[in-house]
Amino acid sequence: MKKHIVCLGDSNTHGYCADPMDCADGGDRFNENERWPRVLEKLLGEDYLVLEEGLSGRTTVFPDPLHEGMPALDVAYPILMSHEPVDLLIIMLGTNDTKDRLGMNAACIALGLGRLVDKCRSVPCWGKHEPNILVICPPHIGRELKDPCMGSSCAEKSEELAKYMEPAATARGCAFLDAQGLAEFNKVDYMHLTRKGHADLAAKLAQLVPGLV
């Protein structure tokens, strides 16, 4: 059986493209040759199956009053069990948690991440080995963002996420990667990966993942 890598994330895992000129198909989602999980699978080779579990708007644990089903905590069990045995879970969340309407600061978002990790570790999806999780802190939201639905403080909060997320992750035995400066956001909405950003993230993970599984 191939090694199963589950990628649990938000729109940047789903592949939302804010700039149609940056997308080969000219749409609002990068295609299978552009999204980082798909690129990662190709780079890792035939011994790996990389499974996409991305949802636009997804948070770690915080309900969104405008959209149902957003907390990853609520779906962690069925997602992980549907792909068991899981050899590695990659979590890249936090961008949506910074929305002003959710009322959370970076420290609270990291607490939410910790709770999500604890839940994922408890799911009996890991086969014969111990829970194996890589937490990725997303790149910073650009301060140029002008989105009333995100709010005025989301960029500042996103800049503080890594310093709280890293200890929350490592205390639970997770590997950690800060994607700031590694995977670029576009200059349209300042919070979604470019095609190059997807490729760069996949390339970095292709170097990192074999040492984790």
N, C-alpha and C positions, 0 to 999 in steps of 0.2 A: 504493500500500500504506500502511496505517496505521503509525504509529510504535509499535514494540514495546517495552513497558516490563515487565521481568521483576522480580517482587518475591520475593526469596529470603529466607525467614525461618523462624521457629518457630511456636509456637501463637498468638502475637500477630499473625502474618500469616495463619495458617489461620483465625483467628477464634474461638478457644476463649472461651467465656463461663462464668465461675465463678459467676455470679449469675443464675439463670433469670428473676428478676424484671426484669432489665436487658435481656433479650433479647425481641424482639417475638414470637418463636415459642415462648418458654418452654423452650427446649432448652439444650444445652451448646455450641452454635455460633451465632454471629451469622449472620444471613442475608445475602443478596446486596445488600440495601439498607442494611446496617449495617457490613460489613467494610471496612476502610480501602482496600484495593485496588479494590474494586468502587465505593466512593464516589468515589475518586480518578478512576476512568475516567469517571464521569458528569460530574464537575466539569471535566475536561479537554476533553471533547467528542468528536465523532465521528472526529477525526483520530488518536486514540490507542487502542491496545489494551493494557490492563493485565492482565498474566498472573500469577496467583497460584501461588506455589510455597512454601507454608508447611507445615511438619510439626511437630507437637508434640514437644518434646524435642530438636529439632535443635541441634547445636553448630556452631562454626566448623570445627574440624579434629579435635576430641578424641573418641575412641571412648568410648562409655558401656558399662560392663560389664554393665548390666542390659537394654539394648535395642540391637538391631542396626540398622545403617544410619543412625545419627544424624549423623555428620560431613557437613557440606555439601561439604567437599573431595571426598568420594568420589562425589558425584553432580553436581558442577558441570558437567562436560563434557556428559553427556546432557541435563541440564536446559537449558543454554544452547543447545546445538545443536538441540534440538527446537523452539526458538522463534526460531531465526535467520531473518532478520537482527535482532539485538538493538540497539536504539537507546539504551537505558539499563537498567542493572542496579541495582536498589535492594537493598542488603543490610542487614537489621536482625536481627542475631544478637548473642549474648553473655550473655543471661539464663541459659540452661542451662549455659553454660560455668562459671558460678560455683558449681555444685553441689560440695559438699565431697568427694564420692566421686571426682571427677575430679582433685582435688589441684592445681588451677591458681589462681594469683593473677591480679590484673588485668593486670599486665605481661605474663604469659605468654599470657593470653587475647588481648591486643592482638597479640602475635607470631603467634598462630593466625589472627587476622583478616588480618594481612599476608600470611601464606602463602596463605590462601583468595583474597585479592584477586589475588595473583600468578598463581594458577591460572586464575582467571576471565579475567584479561587475556590469558592465553596461548591461550584457546579461540578457534578461528577462526569466531566467530559474529557478528562485528561489521560485516559487510558492507563498505562502502567507507570507513568512518570508523574512527578510533582507538577503543580500549576506553573506555567511558564508564560510570563507576560512582559511585553515591551511597551512602555508608555512613551508616547511622543508628545512633547509640548509644541503646539502649533506656532508658526511664525507670528510676529506681532501684527495686529491690525494697524494699518497706516493711520497716522494722525490726520491725514487729508480726508478721511472718510466723513461724508456728510449724509448720514442715514438716520432719520428720526426714529425708525423702528429699532435700530440698534442702540441709539442714545449717544450722549456726548462723552461719556466716560469709558466706553468700551475699549478704546485704544490704550488708554493709560492702564486699565486693568490687565489687558492682555500682555503688556510689557512686564508685569510683575508675576505672571503665572509660573514661569520656570522655577523661580527661587522657592516657591511653595510646593510646586508639583514634584520636584526632584526628591526632596526628603520624604514626601508622602509615598512616592513610588518605591524608593530604595528601602524604606523601613519595612515594606511588605515583600521584599525579595525580588522586585521587578527591575529589569533593565530600564534605562532612561536615555532618551535622546531629545535634545533641544533643537528644533528645526529652524530657529531664528538664524538668518544668514545662510542657511543651507538650501532652502526651497523658497523661491521668490513668490510674492503676491503680485497681482496685476495692478496697473495704474488706473483701473476703471472703478472698481469698488473697494480696492485696497484690503480685501480680506479673503480672496480666493486665489488658489494657485494658478500660475500660468502653465502653459504646456511645458516650458523649460523647468518650472518648479516641480511638476510631476516627475519629469525625467530625472532631475537631480536627486529628489527624495528616493526614488526607486534605486538609483545607482548607489546611494549611501547605504540603503537597507540591504542591497545585494551583497555588500561587503560585511555588514553586521550580522545578518540573520544566520548564516551557516555556523557561526560561533555560538549561537543561542539554542539551536535545535540538535 
